[in-house]
Amino acid sequence: MSRYRMHLLVCGGTGCKASQSDKIIENLNELVIKNGLDKEVQVVATGCFGFCEKGPIVKVLPDNVFYIEVKPEDAEELVNEHVIKGRVVERLLYIEPTLKEKIEQHKEMPFYKKQIRIALRNCGFINPEDINEYISVDGYQALGKVLTEMTPQQVIELMKKSGLRGRGGGGFPTGLKWEFARKYESDIKYIICNADEGDPGAFMDRSVLEGDPHSVLEAMAIAGYAIGASKGYVYIRAEYPLAIERLELAIKQARETGLLGNNIFGTEFSFDVDVKYGAGAFVCGEETSLINSIEGNRGEPNNKPPFPAEKGLWAKPTSVNNVETFANIPPIILKGAEWFSSIGTENSKGTKVFALAGKINNVGLVEVPMGTTLREIIFDIGGGIKDGKEFKAVQTGGPSGGCIPKQYLDTPIDYDNLSKIGSMMGSGGMIVLDESDCMVNVAKFYLEFTVDESCGKCTPCRVGNKRLYEILTKIVEGKGTEQDLKDLRELGEIIKDTALCGLGQTSPNPILSTLNYFWDEYEAHVKDKKCPSGVCTALLKYIIIPEKCVGCTLCARVCPVNCISGQVKKVHEIDQNICIKCGACQKACKFNAIERK
């Protein structure tokens, strides 16, 4: 990039593309050419900056000015004012809500201040479709180092010493997994990148592949060298078209440059990568289900042992790691195990990428050191709860995780601490809930997802989760009993102990955690037949307050089922047997005479 005096970095991730960032890039390029600046100003389409709530984003280098919520029509002002006249366009700067101050540089923003970007180090900084830009930021140097200076065992020892644990959910030590796969003798071995990101609200792996695909390819080759594999596969869901497009382009460029294929860096090591598409089955995030899918079989788990390290893809030794795990590997090779292990906690080293979503002001991708507290992530980085509402819980680990209440906001986040409070790290989904959310309904939502995604191979998951879902449905419909609450807990514990794979074993977590921390809400649904949050429509009642009703008839006129009766200037009544709880009457009433209970 050095021959240009200025670079305009424009977010080119899926979210920003949906908000016309392609048109912003097109307009900027046209204006740069029109003003004769194409020899000194370069417009660069990058990956995700992480600050999704404020996209599309344009960052100006070397000025380090960070523009948010940019629209295609803003391009002319950006070029005329900032590029040509050197004047910052203040109306597009980020305004810190608390201080009401405009902030130019992203490093000064609360959203970025506590982040340390390792896996996301190049996202939003380089053009992911140009291998030369990746090479310019030390790309493929780690692969060159291991092939020319290290033995496979030395690579494995370095990974073990770093303390890197799998970022796909289980948290198994990466170096140990590689060591297991290396010790088995075989004529061929495989490396698989698990990019089958299926958690609701999770988009970490997608963003890495869209913004920095070469880091994953480089790491896969390093892993191949370590275990003695010459072939790799990236298993990615077909719903990620942009990630697939950039990944396949990266593979093509790496092959053309000699960084994939035969005799890489002039050594005897050969390694190549192909892409395999998944159909979006959540169960294929489990490694043996994923392997079965690649082989063309039904995506369902196998009994273990044998583990994939011994008998994996086509019965050959196979090592499976997810996208984020691989993205950490090149910097560990270049900077050393001590550098990486100095970040994080005693048993959880490095950083973790989270997809912040839900009732939070700053939706986006964040990468923080292990040990950062939930409070810091949600309130300092995430900007707190939308519309000034009260924080209620945070769901971590997706459908496999638990709901963590406010008394644990100061818990340092790592694998062990999340497990202790009834949740899990998972792949990194983090959905924030506020006072308006019903925790019983939230548990039902996640269980419905799990029931739909179960492969059906084992009875505890296939039948047990269906029974759990039926009980929750009874409760939210006002038909639940105290025995149902006992059955939920007992059946949930049985499924955890007896299901075949991780999907089934963790599926009761949303129920068990909400039973533990929000027992009063379950009791209200069962004993009082009320939903404290007013979410479960079967338990709602709209009531007209006689003292406030003036008989204007507006409520009766807007009711879609004609359940409101009464004469003009007389108090009206709602027939609860007909009412569908749509709330149209309450919205229409100008005298606040209708209450929802």
ROKEZA-309191 format. One line per 5 residues: number of its first residue (from 1); their letters; for each residue x, y, z of C-alpha. Coordinates in steps of 0.02 Angstrom, whole numbers, plus 32768, in hexadecimal, padded with zeros to 4 digits. Example, Ala and Ser with C-alpha at 12.3 -4.5 7.8 and 13.67 -1.06 7.14 Angstrom:
REM residues 2
1 = as = 8267,7F1F,8186 | 82AC,7FCB,8165
//
This chain:
REM residues 597
1 = msryr = 8000,8000,8000 | 8096,8074,8017 | 8092,80CA,7F6B | 7FEF,8121,7F97 | 7FE8,81B9,8009
6 = mhllv = 7F39,818E,8045 | 7ECD,80F3,8053 | 7E11,80EF,8068 | 7DE8,804A,80BD | 7D31,801A,80A4
11 = cggtg = 7CDE,7F8B,80FF | 7CB5,7F00,8084 | 7C6A,7E81,80FB | 7BBE,7E36,80E3 | 7B67,7EB0,8159
16 = ckasq = 7BB0,7F4C,8108 | 7B95,7F09,8058 | 7ADE,7EF9,8086 | 7AE3,7FB3,80AE | 7B2C,7FE2,8004
21 = sdkii = 7BE5,7FE6,802D | 7C05,7FA9,7F7B | 7BB1,8047,7F3B | 7C19,80B0,7FB3 | 7CB8,8061,7F6C
26 = enlne = 7C7A,807E,7EBA | 7C53,8135,7EDD | 7CF9,8153,7F35 | 7D5A,8106,7EA5 | 7CFC,816F,7E24
31 = lvikn = 7D1F,820E,7E85 | 7DD7,81E4,7EA1 | 7DED,81C9,7DE6 | 7D85,8262,7DB9 | 7DF6,82CF,7E25
36 = gldke = 7E96,8284,7DDF | 7EC5,8235,7E86 | 7ECF,817F,7E51 | 7F8E,8180,7E57 | 7F92,81BA,7F0C
41 = vqvva = 7EEF,817F,7F5C | 7EB7,80CA,7F64 | 7E0B,808B,7F93 | 7E17,7FE0,7FE8 | 7D87,7F68,8007
46 = tgcfg = 7DB0,7F11,80AA | 7D5F,7E92,811B | 7CF5,7EB6,81B5 | 7D30,7F3F,822D | 7CC9,7EEE,82B7
51 = fcekg = 7C61,7F88,82E2 | 7BCA,7F45,8284 | 7B4E,7FB7,82DD | 7B9F,804F,828B | 7BC3,800D,81DD
56 = pivkv = 7BE7,802D,8152 | 7C8F,806D,818D | 7D15,80CE,812F | 7DC0,80E1,817F | 7E3C,815E,8139
61 = lpdnv = 7EF6,8136,8146 | 7F73,8178,8177 | 7F00,81F7,81CD | 7EAD,816D,8234 | 7E03,81BF,8222
66 = fyiev = 7D72,8148,823C | 7CCD,8171,81E6 | 7C2D,8115,8214 | 7B82,80F7,81C5 | 7BC3,8133,811E
71 = kpeda = 7B48,8137,808C | 7B70,8134,7FD1 | 7B3F,81EC,7FC3 | 7BC2,8219,8047 | 7C51,81E9,7FD2
76 = eelvn = 7C57,8293,7F7D | 7C68,82F2,8020 | 7CED,8278,8060 | 7D57,8291,7FC4 | 7D3D,834D,7FB4
81 = ehvik = 7D54,8375,806B | 7DCA,82F3,80B4 | 7E2E,82B2,8020 | 7E43,8356,7FC2 | 7E36,83DC,8049
86 = grvve = 7E73,8377,80DF | 7DDB,83A4,8148 | 7D87,8321,81B4 | 7CCE,8304,818E | 7C92,8315,8241
91 = rllyi = 7BDE,82E0,8225 | 7C1B,822F,81F9 | 7C88,821B,8294 | 7C58,81A8,8323 | 7C07,8203,83B5
96 = eptlk = 7C27,81B5,845F | 7B78,81AE,84AD | 7BAB,81CF,8562 | 7C22,8261,8544 | 7BCA,829F,84A6
101 = ekieq = 7C75,82B4,8459 | 7CA7,8292,83A5 | 7D35,8215,8394 | 7DA4,820D,82FA | 7E13,8176,831B
106 = hkemp = 7DC8,80CB,8338 | 7E48,80A0,83BE | 7DFB,8127,842B | 7D4D,80DE,841D | 7D0D,807A,84B2
111 = fykkq = 7CDD,7FEF,8439 | 7D94,7FD2,840A | 7DF3,800B,84A5 | 7DF6,7F64,8501 | 7E07,7EF7,8468
116 = irial = 7EA5,7E9A,8435 | 7E94,7E5D,8382 | 7EF4,7DBF,835A | 7E7A,7D53,82F8 | 7E2E,7DF2,82AF
121 = rncgf = 7ED5,7E4B,8299 | 7EC2,7E65,81DD | 7E06,7E76,81D0 | 7DDC,7F27,819D | 7E92,7F4B,8175
126 = inped = 7EBD,7EED,80D4 | 7E67,7EC1,8032 | 7E3A,7E09,804C | 7E35,7DED,7F91 | 7EED,7E1A,7F76
131 = ineyi = 7F6F,7D9D,7FB3 | 7FF6,7E23,7FA5 | 7FA2,7E89,802D | 7FA3,7DF2,80A0 | 805A,7DD4,8078
136 = svdgy = 807F,7E8C,809F | 8044,7E72,8153 | 80B7,7DDC,8172 | 8043,7D61,811B | 808C,7CB3,80FB
141 = qalgk = 8129,7CDE,815E | 80F1,7C66,81E7 | 80DF,7BDA,8168 | 818A,7C02,8122 | 81D4,7BFF,81D1
146 = vltem = 818E,7B55,8201 | 81BF,7B05,815B | 8272,7B46,815D | 829E,7B55,8216 | 8232,7ADC,827A
151 = tpqqv = 820B,7A24,8284 | 8155,79EB,828D | 816C,79BC,8343 | 81B3,7A68,836B | 8117,7AB7,831E
156 = ielmk = 80A9,7A48,838B | 810D,7A71,8427 | 80FE,7B2B,8401 | 8042,7B1B,83F2 | 8037,7AB9,8494
161 = ksglr = 80A1,7B39,84ED | 8035,7BC8,84AC | 7F9C,7B81,8502 | 7F2B,7B9E,846C | 7E87,7B41,8483
166 = grggg = 7E09,7B1C,83FC | 7D97,7BB0,83DD | 7D09,7B48,8396 | 7CB8,7B25,843D | 7D0C,7A91,8491
171 = gfptg = 7DAC,7AEB,84BF | 7E1D,7A54,84A3 | 7ED8,7A81,849E | 7F0B,7A9A,83E8 | 7FBD,7A5A,83FA
176 = lkwef = 7F81,79BC,844F | 7F03,799C,83C5 | 7F8C,79AD,8343 | 7FFF,793B,83A7 | 7F7A,78B2,83AC
181 = arkye = 7F63,78BB,82EF | 801F,78B9,82CF | 8042,781B,8333 | 7FD2,77AD,82C5 | 802A,7764,822F
186 = sdiky = 7FCF,7775,8188 | 7FF2,778D,80D0 | 7F82,7826,80D1 | 7F3E,789C,8155 | 7EC5,792E,814F
191 = iicna = 7EAE,79DC,8196 | 7DFC,7A1D,819F | 7DC7,7AD0,81C2 | 7D1B,7AD3,8211 | 7CC3,7B6D,81CC
196 = degdp = 7C15,7B28,81EC | 7BE2,7BB7,825D | 7B2F,7B91,828F | 7B0B,7BEA,8333 | 7A7E,7C6B,8327
201 = gafmd = 7ACC,7D17,832E | 7B7E,7CDB,830E | 7BE7,7D1F,827F | 7C9C,7D15,82BB | 7CDD,7C92,8242
206 = rsvle = 7C81,7CDE,81AF | 7CD3,7D87,81D0 | 7D82,7D3C,81DB | 7D6D,7CE0,8136 | 7D25,7D7C,80E4
211 = gdphs = 7DAC,7DEE,8128 | 7E49,7D83,8134 | 7E39,7CDB,80DB | 7EF3,7CC4,80C0 | 7F15,7CBD,817B
216 = vleam = 7EA9,7C20,8184 | 7EFC,7BD0,80EC | 7FA9,7BF4,8131 | 7F7B,7BA9,81D9 | 7F31,7B0D,8187
221 = aiagy = 7FD5,7AF1,812B | 8035,7B06,81CF | 7FC2,7A87,8221 | 7FDA,7A12,818C | 8096,7A1C,81A1
226 = aigas = 8087,79FB,825C | 801F,795C,824E | 8060,791E,81A6 | 7FC9,7948,813B | 7FCD,797C,8086
231 = kgyvy = 7F15,79A2,806D | 7E9C,7A1B,80BE | 7DE4,7A41,80B1 | 7D82,7ADA,80E6 | 7CD2,7AA3,8112
236 = iraey = 7C63,7B3D,8102 | 7BA8,7B55,80FD | 7B64,7B87,8053 | 7B08,7C1A,80A5 | 7BAD,7C79,80AA
241 = plaie = 7BBF,7CAC,7FF2 | 7C38,7D3D,800D | 7CA9,7CD8,807F | 7CA9,7C4A,8000 | 7CD2,7CC0,7F72
246 = rlela = 7D66,7D0E,7FCC | 7DA3,7C67,800F | 7DA4,7C17,7F63 | 7DFD,7CAF,7F1B | 7E7F,7CA4,7FA6
251 = ikqar = 7E9D,7BEC,7F81 | 7EB4,7C13,7EC8 | 7F2F,7CA0,7EEE | 7F91,7C36,7F6A | 7FA2,7BAB,7EEA
256 = etgll = 7FDC,7C24,7E63 | 805C,7C6E,7EDC | 809E,7BC2,7F0D | 8060,7BD1,7FC1 | 7FEB,7B3F,7FAB
261 = gnnif = 8014,7AA7,7F42 | 80B6,7A46,7F2C | 815E,7A6C,7F7B | 812A,7B09,7FD8 | 81BD,7B81,7FF6
266 = gtefs = 822B,7B07,7F96 | 821A,7A82,801C | 81DA,79D1,8010 | 8137,7A03,8063 | 809B,7A07,7FF7
271 = fdvdv = 7FEF,7A3D,802D | 7F4F,7A70,7FD7 | 7EA1,7AA6,800D | 7DF3,7A8B,7FC5 | 7D4A,7AD0,7FFB
276 = kygag = 7CB7,7A62,802A | 7C0A,7AAD,803F | 7B92,7A84,80CB | 7AD6,7A98,80C3 | 7ACA,7AF5,8168
281 = afvcg = 7AAC,7A66,81E1 | 7ADB,7A9E,8291 | 7B0E,79ED,82C1 | 7B98,79F2,823D | 7BF7,7A67,82B0
286 = eetsl = 7C20,79C7,8310 | 7CBF,7983,82C3 | 7C88,78D0,829C | 7BE4,790E,8251 | 7C48,7987,81E7
291 = insie = 7CBA,78FB,81AD | 7C25,788F,817D | 7BDE,7921,8119 | 7C81,793B,80B9 | 7C80,7882,808E
296 = gnrge = 7BD2,7896,8044 | 7B7A,783E,80D2 | 7AF0,7878,8146 | 7B31,78FE,81BC | 7B25,78A4,8263
301 = pnnkp = 7BA6,7880,82EB | 7C08,77E0,8306 | 7C2B,778A,83A9 | 7CD5,77B9,83F1 | 7D55,776E,8400
306 = pfpae = 7D9F,7762,8381 | 7DB9,781D,8376 | 7DDB,7873,82CF | 7E94,7883,82FC | 7E9C,77C6,82E7
311 = kglwa = 7E10,77A1,826D | 7DC2,7839,821D | 7DA2,786A,8169 | 7D9B,77CD,80FE | 7DDB,776F,8197
316 = kptsv = 7E80,77CF,8194 | 7ECD,7836,8222 | 7E7B,78E2,821E | 7E8B,7982,8281 | 7DF4,79F5,8287
321 = nnvet = 7E02,7AAA,82C3 | 7D8D,7B3D,82AA | 7DAF,7BE0,824E | 7DDA,7C4B,82E5 | 7E54,7BC8,8328
326 = fanip = 7EB1,7BC9,8283 | 7EB2,7C88,827A | 7F17,7C8C,831D | 7FA2,7C19,82E0 | 800E,7C85,826B
331 = piilk = 802B,7D0F,82EE | 8054,7C8C,8372 | 80D9,7C44,82FF | 8124,7CF0,82DC | 8116,7D3E,8389
336 = gaewf = 8130,7CA5,83F5 | 80D2,7C3C,8473 | 8103,7CAE,8504 | 80B5,7D45,84AF | 800F,7CEC,8495
341 = ssigt = 800A,7C98,853F | 8029,7D40,8594 | 7F7A,7D73,855C | 7EE1,7D2B,85B3 | 7ECE,7CC1,864F
346 = enskg = 7F2D,7C2E,8698 | 7EC8,7BA8,863E | 7E82,7C0E,85AE | 7F0A,7C66,854B | 7EFC,7CEC,84C6
351 = tkvfa = 7E61,7D47,848C | 7DB1,7D16,845B | 7D43,7D5D,83D3 | 7C8E,7D79,8403 | 7BFA,7DA7,8396
356 = lagki = 7B9B,7E24,8400 | 7AE3,7E27,83D3 | 7A37,7E3D,841F | 79FC,7ECF,848B | 7AA2,7F2A,8487
361 = nnvgl = 7AD5,7FD3,8442 | 7B75,7F9F,83E9 | 7B4D,7F01,8386 | 7BEC,7EBD,8339 | 7C87,7E51,8342
366 = vevpm = 7CFB,7E68,83D6 | 7D9F,7E13,8400 | 7DD4,7E1F,84B5 | 7E55,7DCA,8525 | 7E15,7D31,8581
371 = gttlr = 7DE8,7D69,8630 | 7D8E,7E07,85F9 | 7CEE,7E14,865E | 7C3E,7E0B,8619 | 7C21,7EBB,865C
376 = eiifd = 7CB2,7F00,85F8 | 7C77,7EAA,8558 | 7BC0,7EDB,8569 | 7BCC,7F89,85B4 | 7C79,7FCE,8589
381 = igggi = 7C8D,7F83,84DB | 7BD7,7F5E,84B2 | 7B9A,8007,84EE | 7B16,7FC1,8562 | 7A61,7F91,8547
386 = kdgke = 79F6,7FDE,84BF | 7974,8062,84EB | 79B6,8072,859D | 7965,7FD0,85D5 | 79A6,7F5F,865F
391 = fkavq = 7A1F,7ED1,8639 | 79D0,7E29,865F | 7A43,7D9F,861D | 7ABF,7D72,8597 | 7ABA,7CD1,8534
396 = tggps = 7B69,7C91,850C | 7B95,7BF9,84A5 | 7AFA,7BFD,8437 | 7A77,7B73,8448 | 7AF9,7B0C,84A7
401 = ggcip = 7B19,7B92,852A | 7ABE,7BD9,85BD | 7A6E,7C7D,85F1 | 7ADB,7CDD,866C | 7A82,7D58,86E2
406 = kqyld = 7ABF,7E01,8720 | 7B0E,7DBF,87C0 | 7B97,7D74,8753 | 7BBD,7E10,86ED | 7C68,7E1E,8740
411 = tpidy = 7C99,7D6B,8714 | 7D3D,7D65,86B0 | 7D10,7D0B,8610 | 7D72,7C6D,85EB | 7D4B,7BB6,85CC
416 = dnlsk = 7D4A,7B81,8682 | 7CEA,7C14,86CB | 7C5D,7C08,864D | 7C4C,7B4E,866F | 7C42,7B6E,872B
421 = igsmm = 7BAC,7BE2,8718 | 7B4B,7B6D,86A6 | 7B7B,7BAC,85FA | 7C0B,7B92,857F | 7C7C,7BF1,850A
426 = gsggm = 7C39,7B9F,846E | 7C75,7BEC,83CD | 7C5A,7C9C,8412 | 7BA6,7CD0,83FC | 7B6F,7D4C,8482
431 = ivlde = 7AB9,7D82,847F | 7A86,7E07,84FD | 79D7,7E04,8549 | 797C,7E90,85A3 | 78EA,7EA3,861C
436 = sdcmv = 786B,7E8C,8590 | 78A6,7DDA,856A | 784D,7D43,85B4 | 78CE,7CC3,85E9 | 7855,7C31,85D7
441 = nvakf = 7832,7C67,8525 | 78ED,7C7D,8504 | 790D,7BC9,853D | 7880,7B8E,84CD | 78CA,7BED,8438
446 = yleft = 7974,7B99,8449 | 7929,7AEE,8466 | 78BC,7B00,83CB | 795B,7B21,8369 | 79B0,7A88,83B3
451 = vdesc = 791B,7A18,8391 | 791A,7A51,82DB | 79D5,7A37,82C9 | 79E4,798D,831F | 7A1F,7905,82A9
456 = gkctp = 79AC,788A,8303 | 7A2F,7802,8317 | 7A24,77EF,83D4 | 7985,77E0,843C | 79B2,785E,84C6
461 = crvgn = 79C4,78E9,8447 | 793E,78B2,83CB | 78B6,788A,844A | 78F2,78DE,84EA | 7904,798C,84A1
466 = krlye = 785B,797C,844E | 780D,7957,84F8 | 7867,79EC,8545 | 7824,7A5B,84BC | 7773,7A1B,84D7
471 = iltki = 777D,7A41,8591 | 77BD,7AF2,8571 | 7730,7B0D,84F4 | 76B2,7AD9,857A | 76FE,7B54,85F4
476 = vegkg = 76FE,7BEB,8580 | 7649,7BC3,8550 | 7614,7BC9,8606 | 75F6,7B0E,8614 | 7693,7AE0,8676
481 = teqdl = 7696,7A8A,8720 | 7713,7A80,87AE | 7738,79CE,8778 | 776B,7A12,86CE | 77F3,7A7A,8723
486 = kdlre = 7837,79DE,8779 | 7830,797E,86D5 | 788F,7A07,8679 | 7922,79FE,86F1 | 7926,7941,86FE
491 = lgeii = 7917,7921,8643 | 7996,79A9,861C | 7A18,7958,868D | 79F8,78AC,863F | 7A0F,78F0,858E
496 = kdtal = 7AB4,7943,85C1 | 7AF5,789D,8602 | 7AB9,782A,8576 | 7AB6,7885,84CE | 7B32,784A,844B
501 = cglgq = 7B85,78ED,8418 | 7BA3,799D,8455 | 7B03,79E0,8406 | 7A95,7970,8471 | 7B03,7976,850B
506 = tspnp = 7AFB,7A33,8514 | 7A4C,7A50,84D0 | 79F9,7A59,857E | 7A70,7AE4,85B7 | 79F8,7B75,858D
511 = ilstl = 796F,7B1F,85F2 | 79D9,7AEC,8686 | 7A2D,7B95,8695 | 7988,7BF4,868D | 793B,7B7D,870C
516 = nyfwd = 79CD,7BA2,8780 | 79D2,7C5E,876C | 791F,7C8D,873C | 78B7,7C11,87A0 | 783D,7C9B,87D0
521 = eyeah = 780D,7CB3,8719 | 77E8,7BFA,8704 | 777F,7BFE,87A2 | 771F,7C96,8766 | 76F4,7C3C,86C4
526 = vkdkk = 76BE,7B9D,871E | 766F,7BDA,87C1 | 7630,7C88,8797 | 7614,7C68,86DD | 766D,7D0B,86B8
531 = cpsgv = 7703,7D3B,864F | 7760,7DC2,86B2 | 77AE,7E09,8612 | 770B,7E09,85B2 | 7752,7DA1,8525
536 = ctall = 76ED,7D01,852A | 764C,7D36,84D4 | 75E2,7CA7,851A | 75FF,7CEE,85C9 | 75DA,7DA3,859E
541 = kyiii = 753C,7E05,85C1 | 750A,7EB0,8580 | 7495,7F03,85FB | 7433,7FA5,85EC | 743D,8014,8688
546 = pekcv = 738F,8056,86A8 | 73CA,80F8,86F8 | 742D,8129,865D | 73BA,80EB,85D2 | 7352,8178,8582
551 = gctlc = 72F8,8108,8505 | 7347,8153,846A | 7335,80A9,8410 | 73E0,80B7,83BD | 741C,8015,840D
556 = arvcp = 7384,7FB7,83CC | 739E,7FFD,831E | 7455,7FC2,8311 | 7439,7F16,835E | 7454,7E95,82D2
561 = vncis = 73E4,7E10,8324 | 7358,7E80,8367 | 7371,7E49,841B | 7350,7EF7,8466 | 729F,7F2E,8488
566 = gqvkk = 724D,7FC8,84D3 | 71E4,8060,84AA | 7222,810D,8480 | 7256,816D,851C | 7242,80CD,8584
571 = vheid = 72CC,805F,85CE | 72FE,7FD6,8553 | 732A,7F20,8577 | 73A1,7EA1,852A | 7365,7DEE,8511
576 = qnici = 73FE,7D8B,854B | 73BF,7CEE,84F4 | 73CA,7D42,844A | 745F,7DB8,8465 | 74FC,7D86,8404
581 = kcgac = 756E,7DF8,846B | 75A9,7E5B,83D5 | 75B4,7EFD,8437 | 7561,7F67,83B0 | 74E4,7FAD,842E
586 = qkack = 756A,7FE6,84A8 | 75CC,803D,841E | 7530,8095,83DF | 74EE,80D1,8488 | 7513,818A,84A4
591 = fnaie = 74E0,8187,855B | 7554,80FC,859C | 74B8,809E,85CE | 74F7,7FF2,8598 | 7578,7F92,85FB
596 = rk = 75D5,7EF4,85CF | 75E1,7E7A,8660
//
